[in-house]
Amino acid sequence: MGGVPPVNRTREVAGARQSWKEGPIRNQVEAVALTVQSLLTALVRCKPVVGFFEPAEREGASSLVRSFGLFQLTMLGVGGTIGTGIFIALTTAVPEAGPAVTLSFVIAGITAALTALCYAELASVVPAAGSSYSYAYATLGELAAFLIGACLLLEYGVSASAIAVGWGQYLNELLAVTIGWRIPEVLANPPGSGGVVNLPAVALIGLCLVLLLRGARESTRANSILVIAKLAVLAMFVAIALAHFKTVNFRPFAPRGMIGIGSAASSIFFSYIGIDAVATAGEEVENPRRNLPLAIIFSLLIVTAAYILVAVAAIGAQRWTRFAGQQAGLSVILRDLTGAGWPSLILTLGAIGSIFSVTLVVLYGQTRILYAMSQDGLLPAFFRRVDPVSKVPRQNTWIVAAGVALLAAVVPLDVLINLTSMGTLIAFAAVSIGVIILRRRQPDLPRGYRVPLFPLLPLLSAAFCVYLIVGLPGATFALFALWIAVALLIYFTYSIHRSGLRSPAR
């Protein structure tokens, strides 16, 4: 038969193999393989824990100042938490769960408590600005940390906007009680809620901006005063409401069943954002290994007790069906119960101050997340530039305030609340998983606090977070997916190429 002789065929095969070894195709394949390997390495590279203790030595940056003690830090956590869940979210949560919203607060509180224990351990190991972003960078890798940072920015920015929207409700109630006039609906509500722009919300952000630019010490001092005032006002509400308590208001207890209870718990969870806000202050805390864990735990105990007491008292004093669409709900309840204007006036003033303090803490937290991400090279340098006099990231603070004011002015409250809960829950789940990873990888690191019943409690914390995430509306998942897509675009086009971990020198 004809054809190529076996010897020649062997030579052709050998020549082809040699050509493959030396030719451009092999070079291209090897280059692609190296690129993929380099990319994967970059995505999972972790920041060494010791790196969080290095001073900020980049051009144009300077260190934040350690000026917070345990009391100020605890008040920061309480101030960033108590307010929204009670003064605003009851009007959306009670219609979902009925009187069983008390169980929703318990579920949210248990989830927050489990997560707080995880936060306490990581905060004692990595006492740096950035909270769960920094913890993820030390445990889960760079890409995960960047996405957690994106969740935190969503959590803080949208939360501040949601809080600011609710502040206008109580401001209008105050104006109605004192001078008999209300801000016109067109200027007091965002589009979709009967208005064009929410001017009170923009004014609130502006007031917080002025205080934040003065310095962290001044901001925390003002927050501590407001927190003490809000706790006193809520104690007054509980005392008056319990005096008019009716057990019949708790029947039927769970008209929407477990679905309603879980949905309400998912919605109100955003109000526990203060736990994370404590951790964002890691670079400005005296004796952080001791004070951070204690402040997280103390603030959570105060917050959970206050939430449950106020929810029980409010539902006992007013039929659950009346909460739907009720603006400045707690003030209205007091006015209806007493027939007098002064209790409602005091509570309205307390709510205005309370929501102001929450907004202040949340804006503070977001600026510190941006500062930490910029310190690591993942965001532009102007986010980490600290004013030499006030020791405040001034440009960062202006940008945050402008973005939050825009959201608060034009986005409806219910959309903001659910988006905030999504960002909060994902960040909390990441912290829970991070405790397990860091304990396994570096068991000998000095820890000011250790989560008990390890690894059961961190696993339970993550599981509770997932349960609450599942209870969020489908539209929230779609908006969140869009946000993550934007974050990925920023990471792969900018952050991955400028990361401080690309070379030994930071």
C-alpha positions as CSV (number, residue, x, y, z in Angstrom):
1,M,0.0,0.0,0.0
2,G,1.1,3.6,-0.6
3,G,1.4,6.4,1.9
4,V,4.2,7.8,4.1
5,P,6.8,5.3,5.2
6,P,6.7,4.6,9.0
7,V,10.2,6.2,9.5
8,N,9.1,9.4,7.8
9,R,5.8,9.5,9.8
10,T,7.8,9.1,13.0
11,R,10.0,12.0,12.0
12,E,7.0,14.2,11.2
13,V,5.4,13.4,14.7
14,A,8.7,14.2,16.4
15,G,9.1,17.4,14.4
16,A,5.6,18.5,15.3
17,R,6.3,17.8,19.0
18,Q,9.5,19.8,18.8
19,S,7.7,22.6,17.0
20,W,5.0,22.6,19.8
21,K,7.7,22.8,22.5
22,E,9.5,25.7,20.8
23,G,6.7,27.4,18.9
24,P,4.4,30.3,19.6
25,I,1.4,28.2,20.4
26,R,3.1,26.6,23.4
27,N,4.3,30.1,24.5
28,Q,0.8,31.5,24.3
29,V,-0.7,28.5,26.3
30,E,2.0,28.9,29.0
31,A,1.4,32.7,29.1
32,V,-2.4,32.1,29.5
33,A,-1.7,29.5,32.2
34,L,0.6,31.8,34.1
35,T,-1.9,34.6,33.8
36,V,-4.7,32.4,35.2
37,Q,-2.5,31.2,38.0
38,S,-1.4,34.8,38.8
39,L,-5.0,35.9,38.8
40,L,-6.2,33.1,41.1
41,T,-3.3,33.9,43.4
42,A,-4.3,37.5,43.5
43,L,-7.9,36.8,44.2
44,V,-7.2,34.6,47.3
45,R,-4.1,36.5,48.7
46,C,-4.7,37.4,52.3
47,K,-3.3,40.4,54.2
48,P,-1.0,39.3,57.1
49,V,-2.5,40.2,60.5
50,V,0.7,42.1,61.3
51,G,0.0,44.3,58.3
52,F,-3.0,45.8,60.1
53,F,-0.7,47.2,62.8
54,E,1.6,49.1,60.4
55,P,1.2,52.9,60.4
56,A,-0.2,54.6,57.4
57,E,2.9,55.7,55.5
58,R,1.5,56.2,52.0
59,E,1.9,59.5,50.3
60,G,-0.8,61.9,51.4
61,A,-2.0,59.8,54.3
62,S,-1.6,60.0,58.1
63,S,-2.7,57.9,60.9
64,L,-6.0,58.2,62.7
65,V,-5.8,59.0,66.4
66,R,-6.7,56.6,69.2
67,S,-9.1,58.7,71.3
68,F,-12.1,56.4,72.2
69,G,-12.5,54.7,75.6
70,L,-14.9,51.8,76.4
71,F,-17.8,54.1,77.3
72,Q,-17.6,56.1,74.1
73,L,-17.2,53.0,72.1
74,T,-20.2,51.3,73.7
75,M,-22.3,54.5,73.2
76,L,-21.2,54.4,69.5
77,G,-22.6,50.9,69.2
78,V,-25.9,51.8,71.0
79,G,-26.1,55.1,69.1
80,G,-25.7,53.3,65.7
81,T,-28.3,50.8,66.5
82,I,-31.2,52.0,68.7
83,G,-33.3,54.3,66.7
84,T,-34.2,53.0,63.3
85,G,-35.5,49.6,64.3
86,I,-37.8,51.1,66.9
87,F,-38.7,54.6,65.7
88,I,-39.1,53.7,62.0
89,A,-39.1,50.0,61.2
90,L,-42.0,49.0,63.5
91,T,-44.4,50.6,60.9
92,T,-43.1,48.1,58.3
93,A,-42.3,45.1,60.4
94,V,-45.6,44.9,62.5
95,P,-47.9,44.6,59.5
96,E,-45.7,41.7,58.2
97,A,-45.7,39.7,61.4
98,G,-48.5,41.1,63.6
99,P,-47.9,40.9,67.4
100,A,-45.4,38.1,66.7
101,V,-43.0,40.8,65.6
102,T,-41.7,40.4,69.1
103,L,-40.4,37.0,68.0
104,S,-38.9,38.7,64.9
105,F,-36.9,40.9,67.2
106,V,-35.8,37.9,69.2
107,I,-34.7,36.0,66.1
108,A,-32.8,39.1,64.8
109,G,-31.4,39.6,68.3
110,I,-30.1,36.0,68.5
111,T,-28.5,36.3,65.1
112,A,-26.9,39.6,66.1
113,A,-25.7,38.1,69.4
114,L,-24.1,35.1,67.7
115,T,-22.4,37.4,65.2
116,A,-21.4,39.8,68.0
117,L,-19.4,37.1,69.6
118,C,-17.6,36.4,66.3
119,Y,-17.0,40.1,65.9
120,A,-15.6,40.3,69.4
121,E,-12.9,37.7,68.6
122,L,-11.8,39.1,65.3
123,A,-11.8,42.7,66.7
124,S,-9.4,41.5,69.4
125,V,-7.1,40.0,66.8
126,V,-7.4,42.7,64.1
127,P,-8.1,46.0,65.9
128,A,-8.1,48.1,62.7
129,A,-10.4,50.3,60.8
130,G,-12.5,48.4,58.3
131,S,-14.4,45.9,60.5
132,S,-15.6,42.9,58.5
133,Y,-13.8,44.1,55.4
134,S,-10.5,43.9,57.3
135,Y,-11.4,40.6,58.9
136,A,-12.2,39.1,55.5
137,Y,-8.9,40.4,54.0
138,A,-7.1,38.5,56.8
139,T,-9.1,35.3,56.3
140,L,-11.0,34.9,53.0
141,G,-8.7,36.7,50.5
142,E,-8.6,39.9,48.5
143,L,-11.6,39.4,46.2
144,A,-13.9,38.3,49.1
145,A,-12.7,41.2,51.2
146,F,-13.4,43.7,48.4
147,L,-16.9,42.3,47.9
148,I,-17.5,42.4,51.7
149,G,-16.3,46.0,51.6
150,A,-18.8,46.6,48.8
151,C,-21.5,45.1,51.0
152,L,-20.5,47.3,53.9
153,L,-20.6,50.4,51.7
154,L,-24.1,49.4,50.6
155,E,-25.0,48.6,54.2
156,Y,-23.8,51.9,55.6
157,G,-24.7,54.2,52.7
158,V,-28.2,52.8,52.2
159,S,-28.8,52.5,55.9
160,A,-27.9,56.2,56.5
161,S,-30.3,57.1,53.7
162,A,-33.1,54.9,55.1
163,I,-32.6,56.5,58.6
164,A,-32.6,60.0,57.1
165,V,-35.9,59.3,55.3
166,G,-37.5,58.3,58.6
167,W,-36.1,61.4,60.4
168,G,-38.3,63.6,58.3
169,Q,-41.4,61.8,59.6
170,Y,-40.6,62.8,63.2
171,L,-39.6,66.3,62.2
172,N,-43.0,66.8,60.6
173,E,-44.6,65.5,63.8
174,L,-42.7,68.0,65.9
175,L,-43.7,70.8,63.6
176,A,-47.3,69.7,63.7
177,V,-47.4,69.5,67.5
178,T,-45.5,72.8,68.2
179,I,-46.7,75.2,65.4
180,G,-49.5,73.3,63.7
181,W,-47.7,73.2,60.3
182,R,-46.1,70.4,58.3
183,I,-43.6,70.4,55.5
184,P,-45.5,69.9,52.3
185,E,-45.6,66.2,51.1
186,V,-43.9,67.1,47.9
187,L,-40.8,68.3,49.8
188,A,-40.9,65.8,52.7
189,N,-41.0,62.5,50.7
190,P,-39.0,60.9,47.9
191,P,-40.5,59.9,44.6
192,G,-42.8,56.9,44.9
193,S,-43.9,58.0,48.4
194,G,-46.0,61.0,47.4
195,G,-43.2,63.5,47.0
196,V,-40.5,64.8,44.7
197,V,-37.5,65.3,47.1
198,N,-37.0,64.6,50.8
199,L,-35.5,67.9,52.0
200,P,-35.5,67.0,55.7
201,A,-33.3,64.0,55.0
202,V,-30.8,66.1,53.1
203,A,-30.7,68.6,56.0
204,L,-30.0,65.8,58.4
205,I,-27.0,64.6,56.4
206,G,-25.7,68.1,56.2
207,L,-25.9,68.5,60.0
208,C,-24.0,65.2,60.5
209,L,-21.4,66.3,57.9
210,V,-20.6,69.5,59.9
211,L,-20.1,67.5,63.1
212,L,-18.0,64.8,61.5
213,L,-15.7,67.3,59.9
214,R,-15.0,68.7,63.4
215,G,-13.3,65.5,64.5
216,A,-14.0,62.0,65.9
217,R,-13.7,63.1,69.5
218,E,-16.4,65.8,69.1
219,S,-18.6,63.4,67.2
220,T,-18.5,60.7,69.8
221,R,-19.1,63.2,72.6
222,A,-22.3,64.4,70.9
223,N,-23.3,60.9,70.2
224,S,-23.0,59.8,73.9
225,I,-25.2,62.7,75.0
226,L,-27.8,61.8,72.4
227,V,-27.7,58.1,73.4
228,I,-28.4,58.8,77.0
229,A,-31.3,61.1,76.1
230,K,-32.8,58.5,73.7
231,L,-32.6,55.7,76.4
232,A,-34.4,58.0,78.8
233,V,-37.1,58.8,76.2
234,L,-37.7,55.1,75.4
235,A,-37.9,54.3,79.1
236,M,-40.7,56.9,79.4
237,F,-42.5,55.4,76.4
238,V,-42.3,51.9,77.9
239,A,-43.7,53.1,81.2
240,I,-46.6,54.9,79.7
241,A,-47.5,52.2,77.2
242,L,-47.3,49.4,79.7
243,A,-49.8,51.4,81.9
244,H,-52.3,51.0,79.0
245,F,-51.3,47.5,78.1
246,K,-54.1,45.2,76.7
247,T,-53.5,41.5,76.2
248,V,-56.2,41.4,73.5
249,N,-53.9,43.4,71.2
250,F,-51.8,40.2,71.0
251,R,-54.6,38.2,69.4
252,P,-54.1,36.8,66.8
253,F,-50.5,36.5,67.7
254,A,-49.0,35.4,64.4
255,P,-51.6,36.2,61.6
256,R,-49.0,35.7,58.9
257,G,-47.4,32.6,60.4
258,M,-43.7,31.8,60.4
259,I,-43.3,33.4,56.9
260,G,-44.4,36.8,58.3
261,I,-42.1,36.4,61.4
262,G,-39.1,35.5,59.3
263,S,-39.8,38.3,56.8
264,A,-40.1,40.9,59.5
265,A,-36.9,39.6,61.1
266,S,-35.1,40.0,57.8
267,S,-36.4,43.5,57.4
268,I,-35.5,44.8,60.8
269,F,-32.1,43.2,60.9
270,F,-30.6,46.3,59.3
271,S,-31.1,48.1,62.6
272,Y,-28.3,46.0,64.2
273,I,-25.7,47.8,62.0
274,G,-24.2,49.4,65.1
275,I,-22.4,46.2,65.9
276,D,-20.3,46.6,62.8
277,A,-20.0,50.4,63.4
278,V,-18.1,49.6,66.7
279,A,-15.6,47.5,64.8
280,T,-15.0,50.3,62.2
281,A,-13.5,52.3,65.0
282,G,-10.7,49.8,65.6
283,E,-7.9,52.3,64.6
284,E,-9.2,55.0,66.9
285,V,-9.7,53.0,70.1
286,E,-7.6,53.0,73.2
287,N,-6.5,49.4,74.3
288,P,-8.5,47.9,71.3
289,R,-7.9,44.2,72.2
290,R,-9.9,44.8,75.4
291,N,-12.3,47.6,74.6
292,L,-13.5,46.4,71.2
293,P,-14.9,43.0,72.3
294,L,-16.4,44.5,75.5
295,A,-18.1,47.4,73.6
296,I,-19.6,45.0,71.0
297,I,-21.1,42.8,73.7
298,F,-22.3,45.6,76.0
299,S,-23.9,47.5,73.2
300,L,-25.7,44.4,71.9
301,L,-27.2,43.6,75.3
302,I,-28.5,47.2,75.8
303,V,-29.9,47.3,72.3
304,T,-31.7,43.9,72.3
305,A,-33.3,44.6,75.7
306,A,-34.5,48.0,74.5
307,Y,-35.9,46.7,71.2
308,I,-37.9,43.9,72.8
309,L,-39.3,46.0,75.6
310,V,-40.4,48.8,73.3
311,A,-42.0,46.4,70.8
312,V,-44.0,44.6,73.5
313,A,-45.1,47.8,75.0
314,A,-46.1,49.4,71.7
315,I,-48.2,46.4,70.5
316,G,-49.8,46.0,73.9
317,A,-50.9,49.7,73.7
318,Q,-52.0,49.8,70.1
319,R,-53.8,47.2,67.8
320,W,-51.2,45.8,65.4
321,T,-53.4,46.6,62.4
322,R,-52.9,50.3,63.0
323,F,-49.2,50.3,62.5
324,A,-49.3,50.0,58.7
325,G,-48.3,53.4,57.1
326,Q,-48.3,55.1,60.5
327,Q,-45.7,57.9,60.4
328,A,-43.8,58.8,63.6
329,G,-45.6,55.8,65.1
330,L,-44.4,55.9,68.7
331,S,-45.3,59.6,69.1
332,V,-48.8,59.0,67.7
333,I,-49.3,56.1,70.2
334,L,-48.4,58.3,73.2
335,R,-50.7,61.1,72.0
336,D,-53.6,58.6,71.6
337,L,-53.0,57.0,75.0
338,T,-52.6,60.1,77.1
339,G,-54.7,62.7,75.2
340,A,-51.9,65.1,76.0
341,G,-49.4,66.7,73.8
342,W,-46.3,66.8,76.1
343,P,-45.5,63.0,76.1
344,S,-45.7,62.9,72.3
345,L,-43.6,66.1,72.1
346,I,-40.8,64.6,74.4
347,L,-40.8,61.4,72.4
348,T,-40.7,63.2,69.1
349,L,-37.7,65.3,70.3
350,G,-36.0,62.1,71.5
351,A,-36.6,60.4,68.2
352,I,-35.2,63.3,66.3
353,G,-32.1,63.2,68.4
354,S,-31.9,59.4,68.3
355,I,-32.1,59.2,64.5
356,F,-29.6,62.0,64.3
357,S,-27.1,59.9,66.4
358,V,-27.7,56.8,64.3
359,T,-27.1,58.7,61.1
360,L,-24.0,60.2,62.5
361,V,-22.5,56.8,63.5
362,V,-23.4,55.2,60.2
363,L,-21.8,58.0,58.2
364,Y,-18.8,57.7,60.4
365,G,-18.6,54.0,59.8
366,Q,-18.8,54.3,56.0
367,T,-16.0,56.8,55.9
368,R,-13.8,54.4,57.9
369,I,-14.5,51.5,55.5
370,L,-13.5,53.6,52.6
371,Y,-10.4,54.7,54.5
372,A,-9.4,51.1,55.2
373,M,-9.9,50.0,51.6
374,S,-7.9,52.9,50.3
375,Q,-5.1,52.1,52.8
376,D,-4.8,48.7,51.1
377,G,-4.7,50.3,47.7
378,L,-8.1,49.0,46.5
379,L,-9.6,52.4,46.2
380,P,-8.1,55.8,45.2
381,A,-5.8,57.6,47.5
382,F,-8.0,60.6,48.4
383,F,-10.2,58.3,50.5
384,R,-7.3,57.8,52.9
385,R,-6.0,61.4,53.2
386,V,-6.5,62.6,56.7
387,D,-6.7,66.3,57.6
388,P,-3.6,67.2,59.7
389,V,-5.6,69.3,62.2
390,S,-9.0,67.5,62.7
391,K,-7.5,64.0,62.0
392,V,-10.6,63.3,59.8
393,P,-10.6,61.9,56.2
394,R,-12.1,65.1,55.0
395,Q,-12.6,64.4,51.2
396,N,-13.9,61.0,52.1
397,T,-16.5,62.4,54.4
398,W,-17.7,64.9,51.9
399,I,-18.1,62.2,49.2
400,V,-20.0,59.9,51.6
401,A,-22.3,62.7,52.7
402,A,-23.1,63.7,49.1
403,G,-23.9,60.2,48.0
404,V,-26.1,59.4,51.1
405,A,-28.0,62.7,50.7
406,L,-28.8,61.9,47.1
407,L,-30.1,58.4,48.0
408,A,-32.2,59.8,50.9
409,A,-33.7,62.5,48.8
410,V,-35.1,60.3,46.0
411,V,-35.3,56.6,47.0
412,P,-38.3,55.2,48.9
413,L,-37.8,53.9,52.5
414,D,-38.9,50.2,52.0
415,V,-36.4,49.7,49.2
416,L,-33.6,51.1,51.3
417,I,-34.4,49.0,54.4
418,N,-34.2,45.7,52.5
419,L,-31.0,46.5,50.7
420,T,-29.4,47.4,54.0
421,S,-30.4,44.2,55.6
422,M,-28.9,42.2,52.6
423,G,-25.5,44.0,52.9
424,T,-25.5,43.6,56.7
425,L,-26.3,39.9,56.7
426,I,-23.7,39.0,54.2
427,A,-21.0,41.0,56.1
428,F,-22.1,39.3,59.3
429,A,-21.9,35.8,57.7
430,A,-18.4,36.5,56.4
431,V,-17.3,37.5,59.9
432,S,-18.7,34.2,61.3
433,I,-16.8,32.1,58.7
434,G,-13.7,34.2,59.2
435,V,-13.5,33.3,62.8
436,I,-13.3,29.6,61.9
437,I,-10.7,30.1,59.2
438,L,-8.4,32.3,61.3
439,R,-8.6,30.0,64.3
440,R,-7.6,27.1,62.0
441,R,-4.8,28.9,60.1
442,Q,-3.3,30.9,63.0
443,P,-4.4,29.4,66.3
444,D,-1.5,31.0,68.2
445,L,-2.4,34.6,67.5
446,P,-2.9,36.6,70.6
447,R,-6.7,37.0,71.2
448,G,-8.3,39.3,73.7
449,Y,-11.5,37.2,73.4
450,R,-12.4,33.7,72.1
451,V,-15.8,32.7,70.9
452,P,-17.2,30.0,73.2
453,L,-18.4,26.6,71.9
454,F,-16.1,26.9,68.8
455,P,-16.9,26.1,66.0
456,L,-20.6,25.6,66.8
457,L,-21.5,29.2,67.6
458,P,-19.8,30.7,64.4
459,L,-21.6,28.0,62.3
460,L,-24.9,28.9,63.9
461,S,-24.3,32.6,63.4
462,A,-23.7,32.0,59.6
463,A,-26.8,29.7,59.4
464,F,-29.0,32.3,61.0
465,C,-27.7,35.0,58.6
466,V,-28.5,32.7,55.6
467,Y,-32.0,32.1,57.0
468,L,-32.7,35.8,57.2
469,I,-31.2,36.4,53.7
470,V,-33.6,33.9,52.3
471,G,-36.5,35.9,53.8
472,L,-35.8,39.0,51.8
473,P,-37.9,40.0,48.7
474,G,-36.8,38.9,45.2
475,A,-36.4,42.5,44.1
476,T,-33.8,43.0,46.8
477,F,-31.7,40.1,45.4
478,A,-31.9,41.7,41.9
479,L,-30.7,45.1,43.1
480,F,-28.0,43.4,45.2
481,A,-26.8,41.4,42.2
482,L,-26.5,44.7,40.2
483,W,-24.4,46.2,43.0
484,I,-22.1,43.2,43.1
485,A,-21.6,43.4,39.4
486,V,-20.5,47.0,39.7
487,A,-18.2,46.1,42.5
488,L,-16.6,43.3,40.4
489,L,-16.1,45.7,37.5
490,I,-14.3,48.1,39.8
491,Y,-12.1,45.4,41.3
492,F,-11.0,43.9,38.0
493,T,-10.4,47.2,36.2
494,Y,-8.8,49.1,39.1
495,S,-8.3,47.5,42.5
496,I,-6.5,44.3,41.5
497,H,-3.8,46.3,39.7
498,R,-3.2,48.7,42.6
499,S,-3.5,46.3,45.6
500,G,-0.9,46.9,48.3
501,L,-0.2,43.1,48.3
502,R,1.2,43.2,44.8
503,S,4.7,43.9,46.2
504,P,6.3,43.6,49.6
505,A,6.4,47.4,50.0
506,R,3.0,48.8,50.9
